[in-house]
Amino acid sequence: MPAGLAAGAAPARPALAGAGAPASPAWVELS
């Protein structure tokens, strides 16, 4: 994964987890 994309996804994962979004595991898998 490109560093820029990883940096963009990093803050999105906790945001999704905080919202209780079922997509959170997908972010972890993508990283």
Residue frames as qw, qx, qy, qz and C-alpha x, y, z in Angstrom:
[[0.000, 0.888, 0.459, 0.000, 0.00, 0.00, 0.00],
 [0.361, 0.585, -0.048, 0.725, 1.35, 3.45, -0.90],
 [0.332, -0.172, -0.536, 0.757, 2.40, 5.43, 2.16],
 [0.205, -0.086, -0.032, -0.974, 0.00, 8.25, 1.31],
 [0.633, -0.268, -0.519, -0.508, -2.95, 5.88, 1.15],
 [0.602, -0.246, -0.680, 0.338, -1.91, 4.24, 4.42],
 [0.153, -0.067, -0.349, 0.922, -1.69, 7.66, 6.07],
 [0.409, -0.155, -0.215, -0.873, -5.14, 8.53, 4.77],
 [0.696, -0.253, -0.619, -0.263, -6.62, 5.23, 5.96],
 [0.403, -0.009, -0.699, 0.591, -5.05, 5.37, 9.42],
 [0.187, 0.026, 0.374, -0.908, -7.37, 8.10, 10.80],
 [0.609, -0.049, -0.369, -0.700, -10.34, 6.55, 9.02],
 [0.553, -0.079, -0.828, 0.045, -10.06, 3.21, 10.83],
 [0.155, -0.214, -0.688, 0.676, -10.56, 4.56, 14.38],
 [0.340, 0.094, -0.001, -0.936, -13.26, 6.91, 13.07],
 [0.633, -0.047, -0.600, -0.486, -15.17, 3.97, 11.63],
 [0.464, -0.133, -0.822, 0.302, -14.60, 1.93, 14.77],
 [0.027, 0.127, 0.461, -0.878, -15.87, 4.80, 16.91],
 [0.519, 0.090, -0.154, -0.836, -18.99, 4.98, 14.75],
 [0.644, -0.001, 0.715, -0.273, -19.45, 1.24, 15.08],
 [0.620, 0.531, -0.300, -0.493, -19.19, 0.81, 11.32],
 [0.939, -0.032, 0.342, -0.010, -19.03, -2.82, 10.16],
 [0.691, 0.687, -0.146, 0.171, -16.46, -1.74, 7.57],
 [0.323, -0.838, 0.436, -0.057, -13.75, -1.35, 10.24],
 [0.788, -0.223, 0.546, 0.176, -12.37, -4.91, 9.75],
 [0.719, 0.614, 0.237, 0.222, -12.18, -4.17, 6.02],
 [0.111, 0.950, -0.255, 0.144, -9.86, -1.22, 6.66],
 [0.564, -0.597, 0.570, 0.029, -7.59, -3.41, 8.76],
 [0.838, 0.165, 0.490, 0.174, -7.59, -6.05, 6.04],
 [0.538, 0.820, 0.069, 0.185, -6.76, -3.45, 3.35],
 [0.104, -0.894, 0.425, -0.093, -3.82, -2.18, 5.36]]
